[in-house]
Amino acid sequence: MSKFTNLLRKSSSINLNSSSDGNNNNNASSSGNLANMSVSQTSNGASTPQISTPYGFVINEKVVEPDEIKTYEKNLNDIKSLLNDIIKAAKTFHEKGESFSKNQVLWAQSFSKDHEKSVLTTSSQQQNHQQTQTQLQQEGSQASDNNQGFVKALEQFTSSITKTAGFELDFSHSILESFIKPIQTIIQFIEEKKVYRKKFDKAFSEYDNIISKIKNQQNQKKIDVLKLYGYEKDKSKLKQTYENVKLEYINYLIDTQNRMHTDFIDILVGHFESFSSSNGNSYTEYAGIKTYIDQLRTWCLSEQEFFQKESTEKEQKRSIELLREEDQKYQSLIDLLVTPPFTLWKLMSDIRKNELFPPPLPPGVSVNNQTPPPPPINFIPALTRIFESRGQLSDLFIEMLTHDLPNISTIGTTLSSDVISCEFIEETATLIAVPYLKYLFDQSITNIIGYPDTYKPTTQSGIDNLIAEFRYIMGIFKDSVQYLPPPFKKASIEIKNGLQKLSPSSEFPPIGSFLLARVFAPALKMPQTHGLFMVIPSDQALEVLSFFSTMFVNLGTNQTYISSQFGSSHLNDVLAEMKTTVKDFFNQVTKSDLSEWDSAVILSETYQTDIPVIQQFLKQHYISLSQSYLAKDRESLMNFTLALGQLEADDPLSLTLNAGSGSSLSMSEPVDEVQNQQQGTSPITSDNE
């Protein structure tokens, strides 16, 4: 039930009671009197009588013009008065300046005219002038020069005075254009106050009138509830209108007062620049004022944080747009590279393997008849960075090891026939695991390189020292799970779980064949190429390091040294002792945090440094790759062609080469053209084979 309905019912019951009980004065005074008095407290604590009605107290609101409006209006009026005084003074100066400059020009020009008049007005004077000129000519050139000098000085004086008058006139005009007119514009802006004031007065009066109406209605003997309700509705609207107009007016007054400072400063800048250009002697005073104005201008600029923030946001949005455009250009190819089942990686790996280890030529084919192949492109570092930036290293390692698990279970060696995958793993270790490898091997590598004679594997003392270093490293290794990069953790877990299924009865399966044999051993064997040592070691040190790395290979693959190896029994005893450490380590890996770390390579960086290397390799072997994709399905070939074509479309160099070479294959060439070029060659062979 609404508030208005309650009031209406209450009003009806009061009227009925007063009419039916008219003879009972007590009842009439208690229920029919609509003007009971009560006392209310004002805001300052003083007691003020307030009329009470059955509908509440009689309204006691008053509309009072805020003091801040009066203050701001007074300030603007004072500013306007001051600006009017400035204009009056400036106009007076302008009029005097124009008059002075005109009179100065006339005064300067009068010197030459007066001189001519005094010499050439009468015939006698003319004769005297001629005689004087003849006499001067006879007396020599000195007198003539003196006369000519006087004339030139007079001309120079007239010219200087005329220029000075022109400067004065320019300055006088600048007073009008850059001082008086801009101030008049400011005054016009102040005059807009009348419009806001009129709007404010209207809202003020309407709000005050509706309060008076409500108060008048509440003081009636019989209150018209409908009318009172209508007034209350109008009061709410008019009050909101009044508050909005008041706020708008106050904001205008504040903004106008603030604008007076900045606009007047700009006017002063223009005025004093004109003053400086017309009067060099006033430069000192002008420089002081300009310094002050520059300081004010700097302060004003420093306060414009909003505009600076907006500019920064626009730059950020533009950067995001450019990055999005780059992503659209490169992501198709990157997706082909890093998305399981990694078909493009496998094809590229096979091609690189054939480049590094070419297959034998068919019988009867001479080497001299073969076109020399182009130099191989090592795409492994670039591809490693791309995988790392996309966080796909773990997936690729798992894919590699899943297919290799039967071999690992049989011979104990990881990726024994996949040289390119091993190269990729070593490059990954160099990219993301150098701090971890230094943590394990730094001290031992330094000792061996510094004192290789004490670690010779052909002497008993050398074997003992190597075993001591091995024990030292394994002591660090057993508690280093938290520092092992997640891709190596996940790869080791994949091997551990796979070998448990394939060889459940084996007590010590070769679970370290990946980490120890494919990550640790290559880094130990060649520390200078894996970021572990900055100087190339001596041949003797490299020989010791190579033997030292075999200890980790044998430990990871569960192999032993043959009896012909010097100290083999001692070495094998140590390896057997460390099997438990390796097993416990990988049990810890299984329970450790497998969350991927933040990428060490920003994806956008690969666009300019790594993608061009991949692009060059794919272009060089485009035919072979296309044939391999076509052997799978046409859709795969289309995806590959489109991904590579997006790069070619924005590559001016490649477009120029394609346009100038009729034999080169465009990336947008139809699939049928690729199919026509397929002539029975192996899909994984190089273009030059």
C-alpha positions as CSV (number, residue, x, y, z in Angstrom):
1,M,0.0,0.0,0.0
2,S,1.5,3.3,-1.1
3,K,2.2,6.3,1.2
4,F,-0.3,8.4,-0.7
5,T,-3.1,5.8,0.0
6,N,-2.4,5.8,3.7
7,L,-2.6,9.6,3.8
8,L,-5.9,9.6,1.8
9,R,-7.5,7.0,4.2
10,K,-6.4,8.9,7.2
11,S,-7.8,12.1,5.9
12,S,-11.2,10.5,5.2
13,S,-11.4,9.0,8.8
14,I,-10.6,12.4,10.3
15,N,-13.3,14.2,8.4
16,L,-15.9,11.5,9.3
17,N,-15.0,11.7,13.0
18,S,-15.1,15.5,13.1
19,S,-18.6,15.6,11.4
20,S,-20.2,12.8,13.5
21,D,-18.8,14.0,16.8
22,G,-19.2,17.8,16.3
23,N,-20.7,18.4,19.8
24,N,-17.8,16.8,21.6
25,N,-15.2,19.5,21.9
26,N,-12.6,17.2,23.4
27,N,-12.8,14.8,20.5
28,A,-12.9,17.6,18.0
29,S,-9.8,19.1,19.5
30,S,-7.9,15.8,19.5
31,S,-8.8,14.5,16.0
32,G,-10.2,17.4,13.9
33,N,-7.6,20.1,14.8
34,L,-5.1,20.3,12.0
35,A,-2.8,22.8,13.5
36,N,-1.4,21.3,16.6
37,M,1.8,23.0,17.7
38,S,5.1,21.3,18.5
39,V,8.7,22.4,19.0
40,S,11.6,21.2,16.8
41,Q,15.3,21.8,17.1
42,T,17.2,23.8,14.5
43,S,20.6,22.8,13.3
44,N,22.3,25.1,15.8
45,G,20.4,23.7,18.8
46,A,17.9,26.5,19.3
47,S,14.3,25.6,19.8
48,T,11.9,26.9,17.1
49,P,8.1,26.3,17.2
50,Q,7.0,24.1,14.3
51,I,3.4,23.5,13.3
52,S,2.3,19.8,13.3
53,T,-0.4,18.3,11.2
54,P,-1.7,14.8,10.9
55,Y,0.5,14.5,7.9
56,G,3.6,15.6,9.6
57,F,5.2,18.9,10.4
58,V,4.6,21.9,8.3
59,I,7.5,22.3,5.9
60,N,10.1,24.5,7.3
61,E,12.5,24.6,4.4
62,K,14.0,27.7,3.0
63,V,15.9,28.2,-0.2
64,V,19.1,30.2,0.5
65,E,21.6,31.2,-2.1
66,P,24.9,29.6,-1.3
67,D,27.7,32.0,-0.1
68,E,30.2,30.5,-2.5
69,I,28.1,31.8,-5.5
70,K,28.2,35.3,-4.0
71,T,31.9,35.0,-3.5
72,Y,32.6,33.8,-7.0
73,E,30.3,36.4,-8.5
74,K,32.1,39.1,-6.6
75,N,35.5,37.8,-7.8
76,L,34.3,37.8,-11.4
77,N,32.9,41.3,-11.1
78,D,36.2,42.4,-9.6
79,I,38.1,40.8,-12.4
80,K,35.8,42.3,-15.0
81,S,36.2,45.7,-13.5
82,L,40.0,45.3,-13.5
83,L,40.0,44.2,-17.1
84,N,37.9,47.2,-18.1
85,D,40.4,49.5,-16.4
86,I,43.2,47.7,-18.3
87,I,41.4,48.2,-21.6
88,K,40.9,51.8,-20.9
89,A,44.5,52.3,-20.2
90,A,45.6,50.2,-23.1
91,K,43.3,52.2,-25.5
92,T,44.7,55.4,-24.3
93,F,48.3,54.1,-24.8
94,H,47.3,52.8,-28.2
95,E,45.9,56.2,-29.3
96,K,48.9,58.0,-28.0
97,G,51.2,55.5,-29.6
98,E,49.7,55.9,-33.0
99,S,49.7,59.7,-32.7
100,F,53.3,59.6,-31.5
101,S,54.5,57.4,-34.3
102,K,52.7,59.4,-37.0
103,N,54.1,62.7,-35.6
104,Q,57.5,61.2,-35.3
105,V,57.5,60.2,-39.0
106,L,56.4,63.7,-40.0
107,W,58.9,65.2,-37.7
108,A,61.7,63.1,-39.2
109,Q,60.7,63.8,-42.8
110,S,60.5,67.6,-42.1
111,F,64.2,67.8,-41.6
112,S,65.1,67.1,-45.2
113,K,62.2,69.3,-46.4
114,D,63.2,72.2,-44.2
115,H,66.8,71.9,-45.3
116,E,65.7,72.0,-49.0
117,K,63.4,75.0,-48.3
118,S,66.1,77.0,-46.5
119,V,68.5,76.5,-49.4
120,L,66.2,76.7,-52.5
121,T,63.3,79.0,-51.7
122,T,64.5,82.3,-53.2
123,S,66.5,83.1,-56.3
124,S,69.1,84.9,-54.2
125,Q,69.4,81.9,-52.0
126,Q,69.7,79.8,-55.1
127,Q,72.5,82.0,-56.4
128,N,74.2,81.9,-53.1
129,H,73.8,78.2,-53.1
130,Q,75.3,77.9,-56.5
131,Q,78.2,80.2,-55.5
132,T,78.7,78.2,-52.4
133,Q,78.7,75.0,-54.4
134,T,81.3,76.5,-56.9
135,Q,83.4,77.7,-54.0
136,L,83.2,74.4,-52.4
137,Q,84.3,72.7,-55.5
138,Q,87.2,75.0,-55.9
139,E,88.2,74.6,-52.3
140,G,88.6,70.9,-52.8
141,S,87.0,67.7,-52.0
142,Q,87.1,68.1,-48.2
143,A,84.3,70.6,-48.1
144,S,82.3,68.7,-50.6
145,D,82.8,65.6,-48.5
146,N,81.6,67.4,-45.5
147,N,78.5,68.6,-47.2
148,Q,77.8,65.1,-48.6
149,G,78.4,63.6,-45.1
150,F,75.8,66.0,-43.7
151,V,73.3,65.0,-46.3
152,K,73.9,61.3,-45.7
153,A,73.7,61.8,-41.9
154,L,70.4,63.6,-42.4
155,E,69.1,60.7,-44.6
156,Q,70.3,58.2,-42.1
157,F,68.7,60.1,-39.2
158,T,65.4,60.3,-41.2
159,S,65.5,56.6,-42.0
160,S,66.3,55.6,-38.4
161,I,63.6,57.8,-37.0
162,T,61.1,56.5,-39.6
163,K,62.1,52.9,-38.7
164,T,61.8,53.6,-35.0
165,A,58.4,55.2,-35.6
166,G,57.4,52.0,-37.5
167,F,58.5,50.0,-34.5
168,E,56.4,52.1,-32.3
169,L,53.4,51.8,-34.7
170,D,53.8,48.0,-34.8
171,F,53.9,47.9,-31.1
172,S,50.8,50.1,-30.9
173,H,49.0,47.8,-33.3
174,S,50.1,44.8,-31.2
175,I,48.5,46.5,-28.2
176,L,45.3,46.4,-30.0
177,E,45.5,43.0,-31.6
178,S,47.2,41.0,-28.9
179,F,46.1,42.8,-25.8
180,I,42.9,44.8,-26.1
181,K,40.9,42.4,-28.3
182,P,41.8,39.2,-26.3
183,I,40.8,41.0,-23.1
184,Q,37.5,42.0,-24.6
185,T,37.0,38.3,-25.5
186,I,37.6,37.4,-21.9
187,I,35.1,40.0,-20.8
188,Q,32.6,38.5,-23.2
189,F,33.1,35.1,-21.6
190,I,32.5,36.7,-18.2
191,E,29.3,38.2,-19.6
192,E,27.9,34.7,-20.1
193,K,27.4,34.7,-16.4
194,K,24.1,36.5,-17.0
195,V,22.7,33.5,-18.8
196,Y,23.7,31.1,-16.0
197,R,22.4,33.6,-13.4
198,K,19.1,33.9,-15.1
199,K,18.8,30.1,-15.3
200,F,19.8,29.9,-11.6
201,D,17.3,32.6,-10.5
202,K,14.5,30.8,-12.4
203,A,15.3,27.5,-10.7
204,F,15.6,29.3,-7.3
205,S,12.3,31.1,-7.6
206,E,10.4,28.0,-8.8
207,Y,11.8,25.9,-6.0
208,D,11.0,28.6,-3.4
209,N,7.5,29.0,-4.8
210,I,6.7,25.3,-4.6
211,I,7.9,25.3,-1.0
212,S,5.6,28.3,-0.3
213,K,2.7,26.5,-1.9
214,I,3.3,23.4,0.2
215,K,3.5,25.4,3.3
216,N,0.4,27.3,2.5
217,Q,-1.5,24.1,1.8
218,Q,-0.3,22.6,5.0
219,N,-1.6,25.6,7.0
220,Q,-5.1,25.2,5.5
221,K,-7.9,24.0,7.9
222,K,-8.8,21.3,5.5
223,I,-5.8,20.0,3.6
224,D,-6.2,18.9,0.0
225,V,-4.1,15.7,0.0
226,L,-4.1,15.4,-3.8
227,K,-2.9,18.9,-4.2
228,L,-0.3,18.4,-1.5
229,Y,0.9,15.2,-3.1
230,G,1.2,16.9,-6.5
231,Y,3.2,19.7,-4.8
232,E,5.5,17.2,-3.2
233,K,6.1,15.6,-6.6
234,D,6.8,18.9,-8.2
235,K,9.0,19.9,-5.2
236,S,11.2,16.8,-5.7
237,K,11.6,17.6,-9.4
238,L,12.2,21.3,-8.8
239,K,14.7,20.6,-6.0
240,Q,16.7,18.3,-8.3
241,T,16.5,20.9,-11.0
242,Y,17.7,23.6,-8.6
243,E,20.6,21.4,-7.4
244,N,21.7,20.7,-10.9
245,V,21.5,24.3,-12.0
246,K,23.2,25.5,-8.9
247,L,26.1,23.0,-9.4
248,E,26.3,24.0,-13.1
249,Y,26.4,27.6,-12.1
250,I,29.1,27.0,-9.5
251,N,31.2,25.0,-11.9
252,Y,30.9,27.7,-14.5
253,L,32.0,30.3,-11.9
254,I,35.0,28.2,-10.8
255,D,36.0,27.4,-14.4
256,T,35.7,31.0,-15.5
257,Q,37.7,32.2,-12.6
258,N,40.4,29.6,-13.3
259,R,40.4,30.4,-17.0
260,M,41.1,34.1,-16.2
261,H,44.6,33.0,-15.0
262,T,45.6,31.0,-18.0
263,D,44.0,33.2,-20.7
264,F,45.5,36.4,-19.2
265,I,48.9,34.7,-19.0
266,D,48.7,34.0,-22.8
267,I,47.8,37.6,-23.4
268,L,50.7,38.8,-21.4
269,V,53.0,36.4,-23.3
270,G,52.0,37.9,-26.7
271,H,52.1,41.5,-25.3
272,F,55.6,41.2,-23.9
273,E,57.0,39.4,-27.0
274,S,55.8,42.4,-29.0
275,F,57.3,44.8,-26.4
276,S,60.7,42.9,-26.6
277,S,60.8,43.0,-30.4
278,S,60.1,46.7,-30.5
279,N,62.4,47.9,-27.7
280,G,65.7,46.1,-27.1
281,N,66.5,48.2,-24.1
282,S,63.6,46.7,-22.2
283,Y,64.9,43.1,-22.7
284,T,66.1,42.7,-19.1
285,E,62.6,43.4,-17.7
286,Y,61.0,41.3,-20.5
287,A,63.3,38.4,-19.8
288,G,62.4,38.4,-16.1
289,I,58.7,38.4,-16.9
290,K,59.1,35.8,-19.6
291,T,60.9,33.5,-17.2
292,Y,58.1,33.9,-14.7
293,I,55.5,33.2,-17.4
294,D,57.5,30.2,-18.6
295,Q,57.4,28.9,-15.1
296,L,53.7,29.3,-14.9
297,R,53.3,27.6,-18.3
298,T,55.4,24.7,-17.1
299,W,53.3,24.5,-14.0
300,C,50.1,24.5,-16.1
301,L,51.5,21.7,-18.3
302,S,52.4,19.7,-15.3
303,E,48.8,19.9,-14.1
304,Q,47.4,18.5,-17.3
305,E,47.8,14.9,-16.1
306,F,44.5,14.0,-17.7
307,F,45.6,14.8,-21.2
308,Q,49.0,13.1,-20.6
309,K,47.1,10.0,-19.4
310,E,44.9,10.1,-22.5
311,S,47.9,10.3,-24.7
312,T,49.5,7.4,-23.0
313,E,46.4,5.3,-23.3
314,K,46.2,6.0,-27.0
315,E,49.8,5.0,-27.5
316,Q,49.2,1.8,-25.5
317,K,46.1,1.0,-27.6
318,R,48.1,1.6,-30.8
319,S,50.9,-0.7,-29.5
320,I,48.3,-3.4,-28.8
321,E,46.8,-3.0,-32.3
322,L,50.3,-3.3,-33.9
323,L,51.0,-6.4,-31.7
324,R,47.7,-7.9,-32.7
325,E,48.5,-7.3,-36.4
326,E,51.8,-9.0,-35.9
327,D,50.2,-11.9,-34.1
328,Q,47.8,-12.4,-37.0
329,K,50.7,-12.4,-39.4
330,Y,52.9,-14.9,-37.6
331,Q,50.5,-17.0,-35.5
332,S,49.4,-19.3,-38.3
333,L,53.0,-20.5,-38.9
334,I,53.8,-20.7,-35.1
335,D,50.6,-22.8,-34.5
336,L,51.8,-25.2,-37.2
337,L,55.2,-25.5,-35.5
338,V,54.1,-25.9,-31.8
339,T,50.8,-27.6,-32.0
340,P,50.7,-31.4,-31.5
341,P,51.3,-33.8,-33.2
342,F,54.2,-31.5,-34.4
343,T,54.1,-32.7,-38.0
344,L,56.0,-29.7,-39.3
345,W,58.7,-30.2,-36.7
346,K,59.1,-33.8,-37.7
347,L,59.4,-33.0,-41.4
348,M,61.9,-30.2,-40.7
349,S,63.9,-32.6,-38.5
350,D,64.1,-35.2,-41.2
351,I,65.3,-32.7,-43.7
352,R,68.0,-31.4,-41.4
353,K,69.1,-35.0,-40.7
354,N,69.5,-35.6,-44.4
355,E,71.4,-32.3,-44.7
356,L,73.9,-33.2,-42.0
357,F,74.1,-36.9,-42.9
358,P,73.3,-37.2,-46.7
359,P,72.2,-40.6,-47.8
360,P,74.5,-42.5,-50.2
361,L,74.0,-41.8,-53.9
362,P,72.3,-44.5,-56.1
363,P,74.7,-46.8,-57.9
364,G,76.1,-45.4,-61.1
365,V,75.5,-41.8,-60.2
366,S,78.6,-39.7,-60.1
367,V,79.2,-37.0,-57.5
368,N,80.4,-34.6,-60.2
369,N,77.1,-34.6,-61.9
370,Q,75.3,-33.4,-58.7
371,T,74.5,-29.8,-58.0
372,P,76.2,-28.8,-54.8
373,P,73.5,-28.3,-52.1
374,P,73.1,-24.9,-50.4
375,P,74.6,-24.6,-46.9
376,P,72.3,-26.0,-44.3
377,I,70.3,-23.6,-42.2
378,N,70.5,-24.3,-38.5
379,F,66.9,-23.6,-37.4
380,I,67.2,-25.4,-34.0
381,P,68.1,-22.3,-31.8
382,A,65.3,-20.3,-33.4
383,L,62.8,-23.1,-33.1
384,T,63.7,-23.6,-29.5
385,R,63.0,-20.0,-28.7
386,I,59.6,-20.2,-30.4
387,F,58.6,-23.3,-28.5
388,E,59.8,-21.7,-25.2
389,S,57.9,-18.5,-25.8
390,R,54.7,-20.4,-26.4
391,G,55.3,-22.8,-23.4
392,Q,55.2,-25.9,-25.6
393,L,58.6,-27.4,-24.8
394,S,57.0,-29.9,-22.3
395,D,54.5,-31.2,-24.9
396,L,57.2,-31.6,-27.6
397,F,59.5,-33.6,-25.2
398,I,56.6,-35.8,-24.2
399,E,55.8,-36.4,-27.8
400,M,59.4,-37.4,-28.5
401,L,59.7,-39.7,-25.5
402,T,56.3,-41.4,-26.0
403,H,57.4,-42.7,-29.4
404,D,60.8,-43.7,-28.1
405,L,59.7,-45.5,-24.9
406,P,60.1,-49.0,-26.4
407,N,63.7,-48.3,-27.4
408,I,64.4,-46.8,-23.9
409,S,63.0,-49.9,-22.3
410,T,65.0,-52.2,-24.5
411,I,68.4,-50.6,-24.8
412,G,68.2,-48.0,-22.0
413,T,69.1,-45.0,-24.2
414,T,66.9,-42.1,-25.0
415,L,66.5,-41.0,-28.7
416,S,69.5,-43.1,-29.8
417,S,68.8,-42.7,-33.5
418,D,67.3,-39.2,-33.4
419,V,70.3,-36.8,-33.6
420,I,68.1,-33.7,-34.4
421,S,65.9,-34.2,-31.3
422,C,69.0,-34.6,-29.2
423,E,70.3,-31.3,-30.7
424,F,67.0,-29.7,-29.8
425,I,67.2,-30.9,-26.2
426,E,70.8,-29.6,-25.8
427,E,69.7,-26.2,-27.2
428,T,66.8,-26.1,-24.8
429,A,69.1,-26.8,-21.9
430,T,71.3,-23.9,-23.0
431,L,68.3,-21.6,-23.2
432,I,66.5,-22.4,-19.9
433,A,68.7,-24.5,-17.7
434,V,72.1,-22.7,-17.5
435,P,71.5,-21.5,-13.9
436,Y,70.6,-25.0,-12.8
437,L,73.5,-26.6,-14.6
438,K,75.9,-24.0,-13.1
439,Y,74.5,-24.8,-9.7
440,L,75.4,-28.4,-10.2
441,F,78.6,-28.4,-12.2
442,D,80.3,-25.0,-11.9
443,Q,82.7,-25.9,-9.2
444,S,83.7,-29.2,-10.7
445,I,84.1,-27.8,-14.2
446,T,86.4,-25.1,-12.9
447,N,88.5,-27.6,-10.9
448,I,88.9,-30.0,-13.9
449,I,89.7,-27.2,-16.4
450,G,92.1,-25.6,-14.0
451,Y,93.9,-28.8,-13.0
452,P,93.4,-31.4,-15.7
453,D,96.5,-33.3,-14.7
454,T,95.0,-34.3,-11.3
455,Y,91.9,-35.8,-13.0
456,K,93.5,-38.1,-15.6
457,P,91.3,-41.2,-16.0
458,T,94.4,-43.3,-16.7
459,T,95.7,-42.9,-13.2
460,Q,94.4,-44.1,-9.9
461,S,94.5,-40.7,-8.3
462,G,92.7,-39.3,-11.4
463,I,89.9,-41.8,-11.0
464,D,89.7,-41.1,-7.3
465,N,89.4,-37.3,-7.9
466,L,86.8,-37.8,-10.6
467,I,84.7,-40.0,-8.2
468,A,85.1,-37.3,-5.5
469,E,83.7,-34.7,-7.9
470,F,81.0,-37.1,-9.0
471,R,79.9,-37.6,-5.4
472,Y,80.0,-33.9,-4.8
473,I,77.7,-33.2,-7.7
474,M,75.3,-36.0,-6.8
475,G,75.1,-34.6,-3.3
476,I,73.9,-31.3,-4.7
477,F,71.7,-33.1,-7.3
478,K,69.6,-35.1,-4.8
479,D,68.2,-31.9,-3.3
480,S,67.8,-29.8,-6.5
481,V,64.3,-30.8,-7.6
482,Q,62.9,-27.3,-7.0
483,Y,65.5,-25.8,-9.4
484,L,64.9,-28.2,-12.3
485,P,63.0,-26.5,-15.2
486,P,59.4,-27.9,-15.6
487,P,59.9,-29.3,-19.2
488,F,62.7,-31.6,-17.9
489,K,60.5,-32.6,-14.9
490,K,57.6,-33.6,-17.1
491,A,59.8,-35.4,-19.6
492,S,61.4,-37.4,-16.8
493,I,58.0,-38.3,-15.3
494,E,56.8,-39.5,-18.8
495,I,59.8,-41.8,-19.0
496,K,59.3,-43.0,-15.4
497,N,55.6,-43.8,-15.9
498,G,56.2,-45.4,-19.3
499,L,58.9,-47.7,-18.1
500,Q,56.8,-48.8,-15.1
501,K,54.2,-50.0,-17.6
502,L,56.7,-51.6,-19.9
503,S,59.1,-53.1,-17.3
504,P,57.2,-53.2,-14.0
505,S,59.6,-55.8,-12.5
506,S,62.7,-53.7,-13.0
507,E,64.1,-52.3,-9.8
508,F,66.2,-49.6,-11.4
509,P,64.8,-48.7,-14.8
510,P,66.8,-46.2,-16.9
511,I,64.7,-43.2,-15.9
512,G,67.7,-40.9,-16.0
513,S,68.5,-41.6,-19.6
514,F,66.9,-38.3,-20.6
515,L,68.0,-35.9,-17.9
516,L,71.5,-37.3,-17.1
517,A,72.4,-38.6,-20.5
518,R,70.8,-36.0,-22.8
519,V,71.0,-32.8,-20.7
520,F,73.8,-33.2,-18.1
521,A,76.4,-35.2,-20.2
522,P,76.5,-32.9,-23.3
523,A,76.8,-29.8,-21.0
524,L,79.7,-31.4,-19.1
525,K,81.4,-32.6,-22.2
526,M,81.4,-29.2,-24.0
527,P,80.8,-26.5,-21.3
528,Q,82.0,-23.7,-23.5
529,T,79.2,-24.3,-26.0
530,H,76.4,-24.6,-23.3
531,G,77.0,-21.3,-21.5
532,L,78.8,-22.9,-18.5
533,F,82.4,-21.7,-19.3
534,M,83.5,-18.6,-21.1
535,V,86.9,-19.8,-22.3
536,I,87.6,-22.8,-24.5
537,P,89.3,-25.4,-22.3
538,S,92.5,-27.2,-23.2
539,D,92.5,-30.4,-25.1
540,Q,93.6,-32.3,-22.0
541,A,90.7,-30.7,-20.0
542,L,88.2,-31.5,-22.7
543,E,89.4,-35.2,-22.7
544,V,88.8,-35.4,-18.9
545,L,85.4,-33.7,-19.2
546,S,84.4,-36.1,-21.9
547,F,85.3,-39.1,-19.7
548,F,83.6,-37.4,-16.7
549,S,80.4,-37.0,-18.7
550,T,80.3,-40.8,-19.4
551,M,79.7,-41.4,-15.7
552,F,76.4,-39.5,-15.9
553,V,75.5,-41.3,-19.2
554,N,76.1,-44.7,-17.6
555,L,74.3,-43.8,-14.4
556,G,71.3,-42.5,-16.4
557,T,71.1,-45.5,-18.8
558,N,72.0,-48.2,-16.2
559,Q,75.1,-49.2,-18.1
560,T,78.6,-50.1,-16.7
561,Y,82.2,-49.7,-17.7
562,I,83.8,-52.6,-19.4
563,S,86.6,-54.4,-17.6
564,S,89.3,-53.0,-19.9
565,Q,88.6,-49.5,-18.6
566,F,91.1,-48.5,-16.0
567,G,89.4,-48.4,-12.6
568,S,86.2,-49.9,-14.0
569,S,85.3,-51.9,-10.8
570,H,85.7,-48.8,-8.6
571,L,83.6,-46.7,-11.0
572,N,80.9,-49.4,-11.3
573,D,80.6,-49.6,-7.6
574,V,80.0,-45.9,-7.3
575,L,77.4,-46.0,-10.1
576,A,75.6,-48.8,-8.4
577,E,75.7,-46.8,-5.1
578,M,74.1,-43.8,-6.8
579,K,71.2,-45.7,-8.4
580,T,69.2,-45.2,-5.2
581,T,69.9,-41.5,-5.2
582,V,68.6,-41.2,-8.8
583,K,65.5,-43.2,-8.0
584,D,64.7,-41.1,-5.0
585,F,65.3,-37.9,-7.0
586,F,62.8,-38.8,-9.6
587,N,60.3,-39.8,-7.0
588,Q,60.6,-36.3,-5.6
589,V,60.1,-34.9,-9.2
590,T,56.8,-36.8,-9.4
591,K,55.6,-35.0,-6.2
592,S,57.0,-31.6,-7.1
593,D,55.4,-28.5,-8.5
594,L,55.0,-28.9,-12.3
595,S,53.7,-25.4,-13.0
596,E,55.4,-23.8,-16.0
597,W,57.7,-20.9,-15.3
598,D,57.4,-17.5,-17.0
599,S,58.8,-17.6,-20.5
600,A,62.4,-16.4,-20.9
601,V,61.6,-15.3,-24.4
602,I,58.9,-12.8,-25.4
603,L,56.8,-14.1,-28.3
604,S,56.9,-10.8,-30.2
605,E,60.8,-10.9,-30.1
606,T,60.7,-14.1,-32.1
607,Y,58.9,-12.3,-35.0
608,Q,62.0,-10.4,-36.0
609,T,64.8,-12.7,-34.8
610,D,63.6,-16.3,-35.1
611,I,60.7,-16.5,-37.6
612,P,62.9,-15.2,-40.5
613,V,65.3,-18.2,-39.9
614,I,62.4,-20.7,-40.0
615,Q,60.9,-18.9,-43.0
616,Q,64.1,-19.1,-44.9
617,F,64.4,-22.8,-44.2
618,L,60.8,-23.5,-45.2
619,K,61.3,-21.6,-48.5
620,Q,64.5,-23.5,-49.3
621,H,62.7,-26.8,-48.8
622,Y,59.2,-25.8,-49.8
623,I,58.9,-28.5,-52.5
624,S,59.9,-31.3,-50.2
625,L,57.7,-30.1,-47.4
626,S,54.7,-29.6,-49.7
627,Q,55.0,-33.1,-51.1
628,S,55.1,-34.5,-47.6
629,Y,52.0,-32.6,-46.6
630,L,50.3,-33.6,-49.8
631,A,51.0,-37.2,-49.0
632,K,48.9,-36.7,-45.9
633,D,46.0,-34.7,-47.1
634,R,45.3,-31.6,-49.2
635,E,44.0,-29.7,-46.2
636,S,47.3,-29.9,-44.4
637,L,49.1,-28.7,-47.5
638,M,46.7,-25.7,-47.7
639,N,47.2,-24.8,-44.1
640,F,51.0,-24.9,-44.6
641,T,50.9,-22.9,-47.8
642,L,48.6,-20.2,-46.3
643,A,50.7,-19.9,-43.2
644,L,53.9,-19.4,-45.2
645,G,52.1,-17.2,-47.7
646,Q,51.0,-14.7,-44.9
647,L,54.7,-14.1,-44.3
648,E,55.5,-13.8,-48.0
649,A,52.7,-11.2,-48.6
650,D,54.4,-8.7,-46.3
651,D,58.0,-9.5,-47.3
652,P,59.2,-7.0,-50.0
653,L,62.4,-8.9,-50.6
654,S,60.7,-12.2,-51.3
655,L,58.2,-10.6,-53.5
656,T,61.0,-9.0,-55.6
657,L,62.8,-12.2,-55.9
658,N,59.7,-14.1,-56.9
659,A,58.9,-11.5,-59.5
660,G,62.4,-11.5,-61.0
661,S,62.9,-15.3,-61.0
662,G,60.6,-17.3,-63.3
663,S,61.7,-20.6,-61.8
664,S,61.1,-19.8,-58.1
665,L,57.9,-21.2,-56.6
666,S,55.4,-18.6,-55.2
667,M,53.9,-19.4,-51.8
668,S,50.5,-18.8,-53.3
669,E,51.0,-21.4,-56.0
670,P,48.0,-23.7,-56.3
671,V,48.1,-27.1,-54.6
672,D,47.7,-28.8,-58.0
673,E,51.0,-27.2,-59.1
674,V,52.8,-28.8,-56.2
675,Q,51.2,-32.1,-57.0
676,N,52.3,-31.8,-60.6
677,Q,55.9,-31.3,-59.4
678,Q,55.9,-34.5,-57.3
679,Q,57.9,-37.0,-59.3
680,G,58.4,-39.9,-57.0
681,T,61.0,-38.4,-54.7
682,S,61.0,-39.0,-51.0
683,P,58.8,-36.5,-49.0
684,I,61.6,-36.0,-46.5
685,T,64.5,-35.4,-48.9
686,S,66.0,-32.0,-49.5
687,D,65.1,-30.1,-52.7
688,N,68.7,-30.5,-54.0
689,E,68.8,-34.3,-53.8
